[in-house]
Amino acid sequence: MRTISVMMLAMSVAGAGSGSAQSMASAQPHAQALRTAWDGAKKNIVESSTIMEEANYAFKPVETVRTFGQILGHVAGANYVFCSAAKGEKPPHAEDAFEKLATKAEIVMAVADSMAYCDSALAGATDAKLAETIDMPFGMGKAPRASAVMMNVGHLNEHYGNLVTYFRIKGIVPPSSR
């Protein structure tokens, strides 16, 4: 719990340092910091899904990694698993439910729908609610509700890093560098 509190405090300070008046003035600083982190990660993934040309959705730099589209499909499925834990619900979709989608339109829709589902997990979040103990996904035991959201933010950022590499290989400027 102490680690989570320190991480939430660091996120609060980072949000305040970025000039976000809303983060500084929030009556729920931890919840607002988590929403700010979520919004940034979400923006990068959603913009990635729309910027890349459909022909490049099948691209992968080496045979042993996922394609651009498979990464986005994986992210969509994982969103449901992490955010359902935060909501205290059973996941409506499996982690790998979207990795075999065939078209950009299908993947963009899966990503958007999964982001909306996660938005609903944070909609009424308060500092107190985020501190409640929940069952974590993937057999990770029990932890504060905030942990599921923070792990998902980290997961999104991890895979956004993969997507940035794919963009750069294709000569495309990624969303966060535009």
VOBA-1610 file (N, C-alpha, C; in pm, whole numbers, padded with zeros to 5 digits, always signed):
BEGIN
Met+00083-00119+00000Met+00000+00000+00000Met+00087+00125+00000Arg+00198+00121+00073Arg+00288+00236+00078Arg+00345+00266-00060Thr+00382+00160-00135Thr+00436+00180-00269Thr+00332+00247-00358Ile+00207+00201-00348Ile+00101+00261-00429Ile+00084+00408-00392Ser+00085+00439-00263Ser+00070+00579-00220Ser+00183+00666-00272Val+00306+00615-00268Val+00421+00690-00319Val+00406+00711-00469Met+00361+00608-00541Met+00344+00620-00686Met+00234+00722-00718Met+00125+00718-00643Met+00016+00813-00666Met+00062+00955-00636Leu+00140+00973-00530Leu+00192+01105-00497Leu+00283+01154-00609Ala+00368+01066-00661Ala+00457+01105-00770Ala+00377+01144-00893Met+00269+01072-00922Met+00185+01107-01036Met+00117+01242-01012Ser+00078+01269-00888Ser+00016+01397-00856Ser+00113+01511-00879Val+00236+01493-00833Val+00339+01596-00849Val+00370+01614-00997Ala+00379+01504-01070Ala+00407+01514-01214Ala+00296+01589-01284Gly+00170+01563-01249Gly+00057+01634-01310Gly+00061+01781-01276Ala+00095+01813-01150Ala+00101+01953-01110Ala+00217+02024-01179Gly+00328+01954-01195Gly+00445+02013-01259Gly+00424+02039-01406Ser+00329+01969-01466Ser+00306+01989-01609Ser+00218+02111-01635Gly+00178+02181-01529Gly+00099+02301-01548Gly-00049+02275-01551Ser-00090+02156-01516Ser-00231+02123-01518Ser-00300+02182-01396Ala-00373+02292-01416Ala-00443+02358-01306Ala-00546+02265-01245Gln-00609+02184-01328Gln-00710+02092-01277Gln-00647+01993-01180Ser-00526+01941-01209Ser-00459+01847-01120Ser-00423+01914-00990Met-00376+02039-00995Met-00332+02109-00874Met-00450+02142-00783Ala-00565+02171-00840Ala-00679+02217-00761Ala-00775+02105-00723Ser-00750+01984-00767Ser-00842+01875-00746Ser-00859+01841-00599Ala-00984+01817-00560Ala-01014+01771-00425Ala-00980+01622-00412Gln-00958+01557-00524Gln-00922+01415-00529Gln-00790+01403-00606Pro-00679+01444-00548Pro-00554+01453-00625Pro-00504+01321-00681His-00522+01212-00609His-00474+01083-00660His-00561+01036-00777Ala-00691+01049-00762Ala-00781+01011-00870Ala-00754+01097-00994Gln-00734+01226-00974Gln-00707+01315-01088Gln-00573+01283-01153Ala-00473+01253-01072Ala-00342+01217-01128Ala-00353+01090-01211Leu-00429+00994-01162Leu-00448+00869-01236Leu-00524+00895-01366Arg-00626+00978-01361Arg-00700+01013-01484Arg-00608+01083-01584Thr-00522+01172-01537Thr-00429+01242-01626Thr-00333+01144-01693Ala-00279+01051-01616Ala-00190+00950-01672Ala-00265+00863-01773Trp-00386+00823-01736Trp-00470+00742-01826Trp-00499+00817-01956Asp-00539+00942-01946Asp-00573+01020-02065Asp-00455+01033-02160Gly-00334+01052-02107Gly-00216+01063-02192Gly-00185+00934-02264Ala-00188+00822-02191Ala-00161+00692-02252Ala-00268+00657-02355Lys-00393+00683-02319Lys-00506+00655-02410Lys-00491+00735-02539Lys-00459+00863-02527Lys-00445+00950-02644Lys-00341+00895-02741Asn-00227+00853-02690Asn-00122+00801-02777Asn-00164+00674-02850Ile-00234+00585-02781Ile-00277+00460-02844Ile-00388+00486-02946Val-00487+00566-02909Val-00597+00594-03001Val-00545+00665-03126Glu-00460+00765-03109Glu-00405+00836-03225Glu-00319+00742-03309Ser-00245+00653-03246Ser-00166+00554-03321Ser-00256+00470-03409Ser-00369+00429-03355Ser-00460+00342-03431Ser-00516+00412-03554Thr-00532+00542-03546Thr-00591+00614-03660Thr-00487+00666-03759Ile-00368+00698-03711Ile-00265+00756-03798Ile-00204+00655-03895Met-00176+00536-03846Met-00110+00436-03930Met-00201+00395-04046Glu-00142+00385-04163Glu-00217+00341-04282Glu-00252+00194-04268Glu-00366+00156-04324Glu-00411+00018-04311Glu-00309-00082-04364Ala-00240-00049-04471Ala-00140-00141-04527Ala-00030-00175-04426Asn-00003-00082-04335Asn+00102-00104-04235Asn+00053-00176-04109Tyr-00075-00205-04102Tyr-00127-00278-03986Tyr-00072-00421-03982Ala-00030-00474-04096Ala+00028-00609-04102Ala+00180-00606-04085Phe+00237-00488-04070Phe+00383-00475-04058Phe+00433-00521-03921Lys+00544-00593-03925Lys+00621-00623-03804Lys+00767-00625-03846Pro+00854-00564-03765Pro+00994-00550-03806Pro+01070-00682-03815Val+01033-00779-03735Val+01092-00913-03741Val+00981-01015-03721Glu+01005-01136-03760Glu+00903-01240-03758Glu+00856-01277-03617Thr+00937-01252-03517Thr+00908-01299-03380Thr+00825-01203-03296Val+00776-01093-03354Val+00696-00997-03278Val+00558-00982-03342Arg+00468-00919-03270Arg+00334-00893-03321Arg+00338-00788-03431Thr+00236-00793-03516Thr+00219-00687-03615Thr+00168-00562-03544Phe+00171-00451-03614Phe+00117-00326-03561Phe-00028-00348-03516Gly-00108-00408-03602Gly-00248-00434-03571Gly-00266-00530-03455Gln-00183-00632-03446Gln-00192-00727-03335Gln-00159-00661-03201Ile-00064-00568-03201Ile-00034-00496-03077Ile-00157-00419-03032Leu-00221-00349-03124Leu-00341-00273-03088Leu-00454-00366-03043Gly-00469-00480-03109Gly-00570-00577-03067Gly-00540-00631-02928His-00414-00657-02901His-00372-00703-02768His-00403-00598-02662Val-00372-00474-02692Val-00399-00364-02598Val-00549-00355-02570Ala-00631-00366-02674Ala-00776-00359-02654Ala-00823-00470-02559Gly-00778-00591-02582Gly-00817-00702-02495Gly-00768-00685-02352Ala-00644-00642-02337Ala-00588-00622-02203Ala-00660-00509-02130Asn-00704-00406-02204Asn-00781-00299-02140Asn-00901-00356-02067Tyr-00972-00447-02131Tyr-01090-00505-02067Tyr-01052-00583-01942Val-00941-00654-01946Val-00902-00735-01830Val-00862-00645-01713Phe-00776-00548-01738Phe-00734-00457-01631Phe-00851-00374-01577Cys-00928-00317-01668Cys-01034-00225-01624Cys-01152-00297-01563Ser-01178-00421-01603Ser-01284-00496-01537Ser-01245-00524-01392Ala-01117-00549-01367Ala-01072-00568-01229Ala-01094-00440-01150Ala-01061-00326-01210Ala-01081-00197-01143Ala-01229-00172-01115Lys-01316-00222-01202Lys-01459-00204-01185Lys-01520-00311-01093Gly-01443-00417-01064Gly-01497-00526-00984Gly-01589-00616-01063Glu-01565-00627-01192Glu-01648-00707-01282Glu-01567-00819-01346Lys-01638-00913-01404Lys-01575-01016-01486Lys-01543-00952-01622Pro-01427-00980-01680Pro-01394-00919-01810Pro-01496-00957-01918Pro-01546-00859-01992Pro-01641-00890-02100Pro-01573-00952-02222His-01440-00941-02230His-01364-00999-02340His-01232-01053-02287Ala-01181-01157-02350Ala-01052-01214-02313Ala-00939-01123-02363Glu-00823-01139-02303Glu-00708-01057-02342Glu-00676-01071-02491Asp-00688-01191-02545Asp-00650-01214-02685Asp-00769-01206-02781Ala-00880-01150-02737Ala-01003-01148-02817Ala-00994-01070-02947Phe-00901-00976-02956Phe-00900-00886-03072Phe-00773-00895-03156Glu-00682-00984-03121Glu-00553-00991-03193Glu-00565-01044-03334Lys-00676-01111-03367Lys-00691-01167-03501Lys-00787-01087-03589Leu-00824-00968-03545Leu-00910-00884-03629Leu-00837-00853-03759Ala-00912-00845-03867Ala-00850-00839-03999Ala-00830-00699-04055Thr-00914-00603-04019Thr-00907-00472-04084Thr-00874-00362-03984Lys-00822-00254-04037Lys-00795-00137-03954Lys-00923-00089-03888Ala-01032-00083-03962Ala-01160-00034-03906Ala-01203-00118-03785Glu-01189-00249-03795Glu-01226-00337-03683Glu-01136-00312-03562Ile-01008-00295-03588Ile-00913-00275-03477Ile-00934-00138-03414Val-00951-00035-03495Val-00976+00100-03442Val-01100+00098-03354Met-01205+00029-03397Met-01328+00020-03319Met-01304-00057-03189Ala-01229-00166-03194Ala-01200-00244-03073Ala-01122-00160-02973Val-01025-00084-03022Val-00946+00003-02935Val-01037+00110-02873Ala-01116+00175-02955Ala-01205+00282-02906Ala-01303+00228-02802Asp-01363+00114-02830Asp-01460+00055-02737Asp-01393+00018-02605Ser-01272-00036-02612Ser-01202-00075-02489Ser-01162+00048-02407Met-01128+00156-02476Met-01094+00280-02406Met-01217+00338-02336Ala-01331+00331-02402Ala-01456+00379-02341Ala-01489+00295-02217Tyr-01467+00165-02226Tyr-01490+00078-02110Tyr-01400+00119-01994Cys-01275+00147-02024Cys-01182+00190-01918Cys-01217+00329-01866Asp-01262+00416-01953Asp-01307+00548-01907Asp-01416+00531-01801Ser-01504+00435-01822Ser-01613+00414-01726Ser-01560+00360-01593Ala-01446+00294-01595Ala-01387+00245-01470Ala-01333+00361-01386Leu-01296+00469-01451Leu-01242+00586-01381Leu-01345+00696-01359Ala-01461+00681-01418Ala-01561+00790-01417Ala-01592+00841-01277Gly-01618+00755-01184Gly-01654+00799-01050Gly-01546+00777-00949Ala-01424+00759-00996Ala-01313+00727-00905Ala-01285+00842-00809Thr-01268+00806-00685Thr-01224+00899-00580Thr-01099+00840-00519Asp-01026+00921-00445Asp-00907+00869-00378Asp-00943+00751-00290Ala-01052+00762-00216Ala-01093+00653-00126Ala-01129+00527-00203Lys-01202+00541-00313Lys-01241+00425-00393Lys-01118+00358-00454Leu-01022+00437-00499Leu-00900+00382-00559Leu-00814+00308-00456Ala-00832+00338-00329Ala-00756+00272-00223Ala-00818+00139-00180Glu-00941+00112-00223Glu-01008-00014-00186Glu-00934-00134-00245Thr-00932-00242-00171Thr-00865-00365-00215Thr-00955-00442-00310Ile-00894-00486-00420Ile-00965-00565-00522Ile-00883-00688-00557Asp-00944-00781-00629Asp-00872-00893-00688Asp-00811-00843-00818Met-00679-00854-00829Met-00609-00810-00948Met-00625-00912-01060Pro-00610-00867-01183Pro-00619-00960-01295Pro-00494-01048-01305Phe-00502-01148-01389Phe-00388-01234-01422Phe-00331-01304-01299Gly-00416-01331-01199Gly-00372-01403-01080Gly-00270-01330-00996Met-00274-01198-00998Met-00175-01118-00925Met-00213-01091-00780Gly-00316-01158-00730Gly-00352-01141-00590Gly-00438-01018-00568Lys-00430-00965-00449Lys-00510-00848-00411Lys-00421-00724-00405Ala-00483-00610-00437Ala-00410-00482-00435Ala-00514-00371-00437Pro-00471-00248-00413Pro-00564-00135-00424Pro-00617-00123-00568Arg-00740-00079-00581Arg-00805-00061-00712Arg-00717+00021-00806Ala-00647+00119-00753Ala-00560+00203-00835Ala-00453+00122-00906Ser-00411+00012-00846Ser-00306-00071-00906Ser-00346-00124-01042Ala-00471-00166-01058Ala-00516-00219-01186Ala-00509-00111-01294Val-00550+00009-01259Val-00547+00119-01356Val-00403+00159-01386Met-00321+00169-01282Met-00180+00207-01304Met-00107+00102-01387Met-00134-00024-01362Met-00070-00128-01443Met-00115-00119-01588Asn-00243-00085-01608Asn-00291-00070-01745Asn-00225+00049-01814Val-00210+00160-01742Val-00141+00276-01799Val+00002+00236-01838Gly+00069+00166-01750Gly+00205+00118-01781Gly+00205+00027-01902His+00106-00061-01911His+00095-00153-02024His+00073-00076-02154Leu-00015+00023-02150Leu-00037+00105-02270Leu+00091+00175-02313Asn+00162+00232-02217Asn+00286+00303-02249Asn+00392+00208-02302Glu+00398+00088-02246Glu+00494-00012-02296Glu+00468-00041-02443His+00342-00067-02477His+00312-00100-02616His+00313+00021-02707Tyr+00288+00138-02653Tyr+00304+00258-02734Tyr+00451+00270-02776Gly+00542+00236-02686Gly+00684+00235-02721Gly+00713+00142-02839Asn+00646+00025-02841Asn+00661-00064-02957Asn+00611+00004-03083Leu+00493+00066-03072Leu+00433+00130-03189Leu+00519+00244-03242Val+00583+00319-03151Val+00672+00428-03193Val+00782+00372-03282Thr+00838+00260-03244Thr+00943+00198-03326Thr+00889+00163-03464Tyr+00770+00108-03471Tyr+00710+00073-03599Tyr+00688+00199-03683Phe+00636+00305-03620Phe+00618+00432-03692Phe+00751+00480-03749Arg+00855+00482-03665Arg+00985+00535-03708Arg+01044+00453-03822Ile+01030+00321-03815Ile+01080+00236-03923Ile+01010+00270-04054Lys+00882+00304-04046Lys+00804+00338-04166Lys+00819+00486-04205Gly+00900+00562-04130Gly+00920+00703-04163Gly+00804+00792-04124Ile+00727+00750-04025Ile+00610+00826-03981Ile+00639+00883-03842Val+00603+01007-03820Val+00621+01070-03689Val+00509+01020-03598Pro+00544+00961-03481Pro+00442+00911-03391Pro+00364+01022-03323Pro+00246+00990-03270Pro+00158+01092-03211Pro+00225+01183-03108Ser+00301+01127-03018Ser+00358+01210-02909Ser+00468+01303-02958Ser+00515+01284-03079Ser+00620+01370-03134Ser+00566+01470-03234Arg+00438+01469-03257Arg+00379+01561-03357Arg+00360+01698-03299
//
